[in-house]
C-alpha cells in the first residue's frame, strides 16, 4: 500500500469530500511539509488542483478547490475515444511533471481516477498532490505508475464507448511494464496523428501554434463585428490639451495605468466611474446583481445583505462584499463557508481582490460574469 493510502487507512489523515472540494485533515502536525506546500503552490499551473491550508479544530486541513473540474471516472462513460486519448496525453504530462520535479514525491499523488480531475473546457488534467512528509522508497514512482495504469485499464474496460482500436492499443501499451509515461505520451501523439481529421480533440492536438493563433484572431475579429471591441484611443490629444493630457495618451498607449490625480487635473472635476453587474451563469433562476453603492454585500441574510441569493444554500449569510475605492472595484470574501473565487482562484478571507469586466466570480458553486454598466 502506498504511503498516502496507508495514512488514510489508519485514520492519521482524514479525507472529506463534497461537490465543490476535496480536503485532507492531518491528525499529526508533523505530517505537513511546508516545502512541499510551497512547491505545490508554485506548480499549480502545471497540472495540480489549487490547494489552501487552513486550521480546522487546531489541525492542519488541506482544501482542494475541485468545483471547476470533473473527476475522470465520472467523465469516462460519455467520452469519445479521441477525447480519451487527449486526456491520457495530458495526464502523462502532469505525471511527468511530478517525476521530474526533485521536490515532489509520487507517494503524495493519488492514483485513483476519482481524484484525477479534468477541465472539460480544454481537457487539461489536474492532480491532487498532498504536501506531507513521507519517506519515499526507491521504487515509489514505479509503484505509482503501475497502479495508475491498472486503474485506467480497468475503468476503460467497463465502457463500450471507449472500445476503439486506438484506445485498445493504448491499453496494450499500459500493460507493458517497460513502457514509461514518456512512452505513452509519444504513443498518444502517434495515434492522434493517424486519427481522422474530423475526430474532434485529435485534430485539435495536431494543430500548430500558428493555426491556433490564427483561429484566436478570427474570434477576436468576430467579437469586434459584434460590438465587443475595446474602445480606441484618439491618435493625438485634443486641441489645447498638450502636456499632461499628452502624457495621459502616451501612457494609455503603452497599456500602463495613469494616476487619478492626472485624470482629475485634466478634467477639472472628480471623475465618475462605471458600475458593475454580476450576471448568473446557468443559475437555477435568472440572476443579475447590479451593484448600487460603493460597499455592497451579497449573501442570503436579508438583514445584512444588499442583494439576497435565495437559490443556493451554499452561499453564506454574508458571503462577500463588492467595494469601490479610487475608481477600482474590489471583491472581499467575508469568511464565507464555501469560498469566493475569482477566475477559479479562491480568495483569502478579508483580503480585497481587484475585479473588472470579463472576470468570472464564483460564490460557493454559483458562477457569475462581471459586466460593466454605463458611466
C-alpha positions, 0 to 999 in steps of 0.5 A: 500500500502506498504511503498516502493510502496507508495514512488514510487507512489508519485514520492519521489523515482524514479525507472529506469530500463534497461537490465543490472540494476535496480536503485532507485533515492531518491528525499529526502536525508533523505530517505537513511539509511546508516545502512541499506546500510551497512547491505545490503552490508554485506548480499549480499551473502545471497540472495540480488542483489549487490547494489552501491550508487552513486550521480546522479544530487546531489541525492542519486541513488541506482544501482542494478547490475541485468545483471547476473540474470533473473527476475522470471516472465520472467523465469516462462513460460519455467520452469519445475515444479521441477525447480519451486519448487527449486526456491520457496525453495530458495526464502523462504530462502532469505525471511527468511533471511530478517525476521530474520535479526533485521536490515532489514525491509520487507517494503524495499523488493519488492514483485513483481516477476519482481524484484525477480531475479534468477541465472539460473546457480544454481537457487539461488534467489536474492532480491532487498532490498532498504536501506531507512528509513521507519517506519515499522508497526507491521504487515509489514512482514505479509503484505509482505508475503501475497502479495508475495504469491498472486503474485506467485499464480497468475503468476503460474496460467497463465502457463500450464507448471507449472500445476503439482500436486506438484506445485498445492499443493504448491499453496494450501499451499500459500493460507493458511494464517497460513502457514509461509515461514518456512512452505513452505520451509519444504513443498518444501523439502517434495515434492522434496523428493517424486519427481522422481529421474530423475526430474532434480533440485529435485534430485539435492536438495536431494543430500548430501554434500558428493555426491556433493563433490564427483561429484566436484572431478570427474570434477576436475579429468576430467579437469586434463585428459584434460590438465587443471591441475595446474602445480606441484611443484618439491618435493625438490629444485634443486641441489645447490639451498638450502636456499632461493630457499628452502624457495621459495618451502616451501612457494609455498607449503603452497599456500602463495605468495613469494616476487619478490625480492626472485624470482629475487635473485634466478634467477639472472635476472628480471623475465618475466611474462605471458600475458593475453587474454580476450576471448568473451563469446557468443559475437555477433562476435568472440572476443579475446583481447590479451593484448600487453603492460603493460597499455592497454585500451579497449573501442570503441574510436579508438583514445584512445583505444588499442583494439576497441569493435565495437559490443556493444554500451554499452561499453564506449569510454574508458571503462577500462584499463588492467595494469601490475605492479610487475608481477600482472595484474590489471583491472581499470574501467575508469568511464565507463557508464555501469560498469566493473565487475569482477566475477559479482562484479562491480568495483569502478571507478579508483580503480585497481582490481587484475585479473588472469586466470579463472576470468570472466570480464564483460564490460557493458553486454559483458562477457569475460574469462581471459586466460593466454598466454605463458611466 
